[in-house]
Amino acid sequence: MNPVTRVRTVSTAAVAAALLLGLTAPAASAHPHTRHRIPFTAATVTENAGGTFTVTWSAPGTRGVTIRTDGRTVARGGATGSVTVSGLAAADRRWFDLVPDRGTPLHLADRLVRLQGAVNFRDAGGYRTRDGRWVRMGEVYRSDSLDRLTDADLATLRRLGVRTVFDLRTESERSSAPDRVPAGATRVVADVLAGSGTFTAMPRTPAEAEAMMVAGNRFMVSGGTARAAYTTVLDGIGDDGRRGVLFHCTAGKDRTGWSNAALLTALGVPEETVMADYLASNTYRAAADEAVLSHLPAGQAAVYKPLLDVRPGYLNASFDEVEEEYGSFPAYLREGLGIDGRELRELKRDLLVG
């Protein structure tokens, strides 16, 4: 058995840096009934090269936190700390329990699920809400295209319990790159752009490309097919008591990005955390995007890059459309997606802990 590791204290600057990377949620004033249930205001698990894992946390008001995996203690530290753990057996996902000396533990893994045939397959959970609760991990996943998944990848998804797959792509995308899904999983078409004129012609300049992305993100909120698709997804997440839900498009960043942004916002995750999760596609897709751009002439690459990126202005366009068309996000859920107060409460009950 590996010795228990004592950990160093993390500086305020380090915690702030993690926030900017979207790895943690900012501290919020918890409601009285949740203040002591989950004391963590920030917590992440990151898998490093070489199979080590870095666990970072902040749990104000506690005296200490114990880190456990596979039923054994691998580290102990104070209210705020970070530890890198090595020597662990290989696993599809390595889960850690962060156990405070008072309050409810957190059950966390690295958000990214490493697959051979997808680069942007990640957990939708692991974020803190404004009222101090946390979005469960291991329940809902988001991804890029599934057509290149290997048999080993499909076996991984079976072990992860993926049972329902929502395909947000167009008919032509589905035909040219058919999904590969785990045996026994149900596949549901939820075509966001069906019948729309969005993304039907290539832009001629970088400015046109960026304008196209902004327009597309607005359509994802108010377009009829988009509203029908996202209603299907959110209703499916709410109705599937077994969870194991996955939604995806081609790059896993735009249609999938709004799907996850809408879900997290509905659950009460702060705006800055939602934005950081959205922008993380730039990191996860960096190598794949560079491979595309490096084979294009400079002028064409400049035009194409805004289509490959996710940018704050794109997601902000979606939220602007929410305000302009519905007046508020709760109204968008209610009037645009048909999700009433009871359904929203049930969604929070099922997907939040604390």
N, C-alpha and C positions, 0 to 999 in steps of 0.2 A: 504494500500500500504506500502510495506517495505521501510524504509528510505534508501536514497542513501548512499552508503558506500564509504568513502574515503580510499584510498589504500596506502599501504607502497611501498617504492621504492625497487626494486629488485637489489641485488648486482651483480656485474660482474661475480662473482663466481657462483651465482645461475643460471644466464643465460647460462654460460658455461656448468654447470651440465645438464641443460635441453638439450643443444645441443648434449651432449654425449649420452643422452637417446633417441635421435632421435625425440624429440618433436618439434624441431624448425629447421629452415634452417639457415646456417651461413650468416652473412652479406656479400653482394657482391657489387661491384661497379656497380650501375645501369646505364643503358644507359640514355642519357640526357632526352629522351622523356618519360621515365618511372620513373625518380627519384622522382617526387612529386605525382605520381598517387596513389601508395600504399606505404605509408611511413614505414610500418611495416617490420622490419628485422627478427622478431621472434614473434610468437603468437601461443598459444595453449589453448584448453579447455579440462579439465580433470574432469570426473565424479568420485566422491569419494564415499566411503561407506557411507550409510545414506542419499544419495540423494543430497548432496551438490556438487557444481561445483567450480573448481578453474580455473580462467582465468588469463593467464600470457601473457605479451606483452612487446615489445620494439619497439618504433617508433621514432628513432632519428630525430631531426629537428622539431618535433611538440612541442606544449606547453602543450597539454593535450589530453586524450582519454576518451571517454564516452562508457560505456558498457551497452548495451540494450538487452533485451529479451522479447518476447511477446509484443513488442511495448512500453515497459516502461524502464526507466533508472534504473539500479540496482547498478551502481558504476561509479565513476569518478576518474581519477588519472592523473599522469604526463606522460611524454614521455615513461617512463619505469615503470612497476608496476605489481602487482599481487593482486587478490582479490578472496576470497571464498564466494560464493553466496549460500544462503540457503532459504528454504521456498517456493520453486517453485513447481508448479503442476507437476504431473507425465506426461511423454511424451515418445514416442518411441525414439526420439532424442531431446535433448534440444539444440536449436540453439541460438547463441549469435552474435550480431553485435558489432564489435569493431570500433567505429567511432572517427577518429582523428579530431582535430580542423582544419586540412588542409589535403587535399588528399582524396583518395578513401577508404571507409570502407572495413573491412573484415567480411565475414559471415562464422562462424566456429561452429563446434560441436566436441564433443569427437570423436576421430577416431574409437574407438571400438563400435560396435553395440551389445548390450547385448541381447543374445538369449538363450532360454532354450536348444536348440538342436545343437548348434555350439559354439565353444570357440574362433575361430580365424576369425570371421566375422568383417571386418573393412573397412573403407573408404580408397580409394586409394589417396584421395586428401589431401589438407591442408598443402602442402609443398611449400616453396619458391624456385623459380628458380634463376639461376645465374644472370639473367638480371632484377631481382626485381619483377617479376610477381609471381602469386600464382596459384597452381592447385586447381580448383574448388572442393568443397566437395559436396556430395550428387548426384554425377553423375556416378561414377564407384566404384564398390565394389569388394573385394576379400574375399575368405572364404575357410574353410575346408569343409568336406563332408556335404551334405544337407539331407542325408537320415533320420536323427533323428530330423529334424525340427518338432516342434509341430504345431498344428492348430493355436495357438496364434502367433508362430513365422511367419507362412505363412501370417497371417493377418498383422503383422508388416511389412513384406517385401512388401505386397501390398500397404500399406500406404506410404512406402518409395519410391514407384514407380519403383520397380525392374521389368523390362519387358523382358530382354534378359539374359539367363543364359548359359554361356559357360562351358561345362564339359570337363576338361582336363584329365580325368582318362581313364584307359584301359577298354576294354570290360569286363574283369572279375570283375573289381571293380564296373563298372556300373551295372552288373548283380546281384552281391551279395549285393549291397547297393544302390538301385535305388534312384535317386534324388526325393525330394519333392520340387516342385516349386510353386510359387503363381499362382492362377487361372489366365489364360490369358497370362502368360509369355511364351515366346518362348525359347525352350531348344535346344542348338546347341552342338553337339559332336565335340570336337577338341582334339583328342587323341594324346598327346605328344609322348608317348612311343610305339605306335602301331607298332608291328612287330620288335621291337628292342630287343636286348639281354640284355638290362640294367635291373638290379634288378630282375633277374630270379633265382638266387640262394642265399642262406643265407651265409654271410661271416662267417669265423671261428675265426677271431681275431678282436680286435678293429681297428688295422691298415688296415685290409682288408675292414672293414666296411667303414672307412673313405675314402679309395681309391675308393670304389664303389660309394660313394657320389660325389667325385670329378669327376669321369668318367661320372656319370649321369648328372652332371651340364654342362660338356663339350658337351654331346650329345644334351642337350636342346638348344644349340646354332647351332651346325652344322649338327645334325641328320635330315634326310629328313622329317620324320613324325613330328618332333618337329618344323621345320621351317614352314611346312604346317599348323600346329596347331596354332602357334603364329601369322602367317599371318591372319588366320581366326579371331582370337581374335582382333588384332589391326585394321583390316579392319572393323570388326563389330562395334568396338567402334567409329571409324571414320564415319561409315555410319549411325549409329543410332542417328538421330537428336533428338529423345526423351530422349536419354541416359537411365538411369536406368539399366546399364549394370553390370553384376556380372560374374566373372570367378572364378573357384574353382577346387581343386583336393581333395585328401583324407584328408591330414593334413593341407592343405592351406599354405605350407611353401616352397616346392621345385619347382614343376612345376608352382604353383601359384606365388611363390616367384620370379622366373625369369620373369614371365609375367608382374608382377608389376615393377620389376627392369627395364625391357626393356621399359615399358611405361614411367616411371618417367625419365629415362635417355633421351629418345626421346624428352620429354617435356622440358629438360634443368635443371632438378633438380641436384644439386651437388652430386658427388660420395659419399661423407661421409654421406649425408642424405639418399641416396638410400640404403647404407649399413645399416644404423640404422633402417630403415623401415624393411629391410629384417630380421635383427636380432631380431626384436620385437616379432617374432613368438615364440622365446624361453620364453619370458615373458608370452604371452597370453596362450601358451600351457603347461606351467610349471606343473600345477596341473594334467592335463590329462596324461602327459608323466610320471610323478612320479607314478601315479596310475598303469601304465603299468610296469615300472621298479621294483616297490616294490613287485610285484608278481613273479619275476623271480629270479632264483639262481644268486648269485653275479657274477659268471663268464659269464653267459649268458647275464645278464644286462649290463656288461661292453662292450660286443660285440654289443648289440642292441642300446646302447645309441647314438653312432655316427649317427645311422639311424634316430633317433628321433630329434636330434639337427639340428639347422642351425648354421653354423660356417663361419667366414670370408673367410676361405680358399675355401669353397664351391662356394660362389658367385664370389670370385676372379677367380676361375677356369673358370666360364662362361665368364667373361670379358677377361681373357687370351685367351680363344678360339676365341672370337671376334677378338682380335688383330692378332692372328696367322692365322686365316682363311680368314679374310676380310681386315685387316690392320687398320680399324677404326670403331667406332660405326655407323657413318653415312653410311659407306659402307655396314655394316651388315644390316641396315634397307633397303638400296637400293637393294643390291644384294641377301641377304639372305631372306628377307621378302617381297621384291617387293614394298616397300614404297618409293615413289619418293618425291622430294622436294615439289611439290604442295600438296600432301596428308599430308605431315608433317606440312606444314604451316596451312592447314585446321584443323588438329588435335589440334595444338596449339591455333588456333583461338577459337575453340570450348571449350577447357578444361582449358584455362588459363584466369585469370583476371589481369588487370593492364596494 
